[in-house]
């Protein structure tokens, strides 16, 4: 399991009393709730797209197929992997987790 980035401390009644960076050493009637980044919980994917919108007001995406629609776009696990496929007209972008 991935290490939490911080802990949120609550009393037994649910009052938030503070945060500590990656330290679970407090106790004494306090509940330490581990906090994770969105990327730790849902590894967001990286994509390569055009910097400018096309004439149809959509971005062009680097794809594994012959189509240029997002549904067929090539996903990368890291920004560094995606940047290997960029050129002066494209950029590596990370899409947000759904619901954020």
C-alpha positions as CSV (number, residue, x, y, z in Angstrom):
1,X,0.0,0.0,0.0
2,X,1.2,3.5,-0.8
3,X,2.2,5.6,2.2
4,X,-0.2,8.4,3.1
5,X,1.0,12.0,2.5
6,X,-0.4,13.2,5.8
7,X,-2.8,12.3,8.7
8,X,-5.9,14.2,9.7
9,X,-6.6,14.1,13.4
10,X,-10.1,14.0,14.8
11,X,-11.5,13.7,18.3
12,X,-13.8,10.8,19.0
13,X,-16.7,13.2,18.4
14,X,-15.5,14.0,14.9
15,X,-13.9,17.4,15.4
16,X,-10.9,18.0,13.2
17,X,-8.0,19.1,15.4
18,X,-5.2,19.2,12.9
19,X,-3.0,17.6,10.2
20,X,0.5,16.2,10.4
21,X,2.7,15.3,7.4
22,X,3.1,11.5,7.1
23,X,3.2,10.9,10.9
24,X,1.0,8.5,12.7
25,X,2.7,8.8,16.1
26,X,-0.1,10.8,17.9
27,X,-2.9,9.0,19.8
28,X,-4.5,9.6,23.2
29,X,-8.2,9.7,22.3
30,X,-7.4,11.1,18.8
31,X,-8.1,9.3,15.5
32,X,-5.4,9.5,12.8
33,X,-7.0,9.3,9.4
34,X,-4.5,8.7,6.5
35,X,-4.8,11.1,3.6
36,X,-3.7,10.3,0.1
37,X,-3.3,12.4,-3.0
38,X,-5.8,11.8,-5.9
39,X,-2.9,10.3,-7.9
40,X,-2.2,7.8,-5.2
41,X,-5.8,6.7,-5.1
42,X,-6.5,7.0,-8.8
43,X,-3.4,7.1,-10.9
44,X,-4.4,9.8,-13.4
45,X,-3.2,9.0,-17.0
46,X,-1.2,11.3,-19.2
47,X,-2.0,12.0,-22.9
48,X,-0.5,13.9,-25.8
49,X,-2.7,16.4,-27.6
50,X,-2.4,19.4,-29.9
51,X,-1.8,22.7,-28.2
52,X,-4.3,24.4,-30.4
53,X,-7.9,23.4,-31.1
54,X,-8.6,22.0,-34.5
55,X,-11.2,23.6,-36.9
56,X,-13.9,21.5,-35.3
57,X,-13.1,23.0,-31.9
58,X,-11.6,19.8,-30.6
59,X,-8.1,18.8,-29.7
60,X,-6.2,16.3,-31.8
61,X,-4.9,13.3,-29.7
62,X,-2.0,11.0,-30.1
63,X,-3.8,7.7,-30.9
64,X,-3.0,4.0,-31.2
65,X,-5.4,3.7,-34.1
66,X,-6.1,5.7,-37.3
67,X,-8.7,7.9,-35.5
68,X,-8.1,11.2,-33.8
69,X,-10.9,11.0,-31.3
70,X,-10.1,10.8,-27.6
71,X,-11.7,7.4,-27.3
72,X,-8.8,5.9,-29.2
73,X,-6.1,8.0,-27.6
74,X,-2.8,6.6,-26.3
75,X,-2.5,6.8,-22.5
76,X,0.8,7.0,-20.6
77,X,1.5,6.3,-17.0
78,X,3.9,9.1,-16.4
79,X,4.4,12.6,-17.7
80,X,8.0,11.7,-18.8
81,X,6.6,8.8,-21.0
82,X,4.1,11.2,-22.6
83,X,6.7,13.9,-23.2
84,X,8.8,11.5,-25.3
85,X,6.0,11.7,-27.9
86,X,5.5,15.5,-27.9
87,X,6.7,18.0,-30.6
88,X,6.5,21.8,-30.8
89,X,2.8,21.6,-31.8
90,X,1.7,19.2,-29.0
91,X,1.8,19.0,-25.2
92,X,1.5,16.3,-22.5
93,X,-1.6,16.7,-20.4
94,X,-3.0,14.9,-17.4
95,X,-6.7,14.6,-17.2
96,X,-8.5,15.1,-13.9
97,X,-10.1,12.2,-12.0
98,X,-13.8,12.0,-12.8
99,X,-15.8,13.9,-10.2
100,X,-13.1,16.4,-9.2
